[in-house]
Amino acid sequence: DPTVAEAVAASGAKILLVAMGIPRQEEWIVRNEKLLGGVLAVGVGGAFDVLSGRLKRSPEFLQKIGLEWLYRLLQEPGRWKKNLGLITFVLRVLATRASFYVWKGEER
């Protein structure tokens, strides 16, 4: 990792696209931030899979209603495990928020 980050910094690059998937790419960026110098590192997830044609982009109607993630899950069933953690997190946030409103309502 440090060798790659130092090589990128020495290359004169201004922007680095990191496509390791979430959360690996973000962890790599944070771990190597100082070694990259002033290089802007951007996590692009599976963008290259779509751009290269390895995976298809979801139909436009799914994109418009915010369900592109569902299409990706169907294309790559192995993503279910990773996304289950995200779904659990979102449900916990919503439950916490709902309990806050219930508590706030009882205070009146």
N, C-alpha and C positions, 0 to 999 in steps of 0.2 A: 504493500500500500504506500508507504512513504516514498519508495523509489518512483512509483508511477506519479504521485503528486509532485515530486520534485522535478521530474522530467516534463510534466505539463507546465509548471511554472517557468522552467528554463526555455521552453519552446517559444515563448512570446505570445502564446494564445491569450485571448481576452475572455473567452467564454468556453466552458467545458460542459458538455451534455453528458450526464451520468444516467445510464439506463440499466440499472441492476434490479429494478423493482422495489416496491415499498416493503419494508422500511430500510432494506439494505443500502439503497442509494443515499438516503438521508443520513444514515449512520456513517457511511463512508465520507460524505461531504463534511460532516461535523468533525470527524476524526482527523481529517486531512486539511481542514480549513487554513490553518496557519502555514502549512507547507505549500499551499497553492498560491500564496502571496496575494496579489490583487485579482486573480482569476475568478470570474463569476461562475460558480458551479450551479447547474440547474438539473434537478432530478426530472427526467422525462418519462419514467416508468416504461410502459409498453408501447410508446409512440413509434419506435423503430419497427416493432412487430407489425404494426398497421401500415406504416409507410412502405415497408419492404414487401408487403403483400402476404406475409406469413399468416396474418390474421385479418379478417374482414372487419371493416367498420360497421357499426350497427346501422340498420335502416334509419332514414332521416326522421321518421315519425317517433322512433324510440329516443333519438337524440333530443328532439324537441320537447319531449315530456320528461326528460331526465332519467331515462332508464337504459342508457348505454351500458352501464355497469352490469345489468341483468343479461344483456346479450353477450358480454365478455365472459360472464360466469358459465353460460351455456356452451360457449366455444372452448373454454378451458375449465373443465370440471374440477381440476386440482386447486383452483382458486377458492373453492368453497370454504376450505379450512381457514385460509388467511382472512377471508371476508367475514367469517363467523365472528371473529374477534372484533372487527369493526362494527358489525351489527349489534353485538353485545354492548359495546361502548355507547353507541347511539341510544340504545334502549335505556341504559343507565342514566344518561344525561337527561333524556325525556322524563324518566321516572322522578329524578331529582327535581327537575323543573316543575313537574306536576305537583309534587308534594309541597314545594315552596308556595305555589298558588293556593293549595288547599289550606296550608298553615296561615298564609296571609289573609285568606277569606275568613278564617275562624277568629282572627284577631279583632275584626271590626265589631 
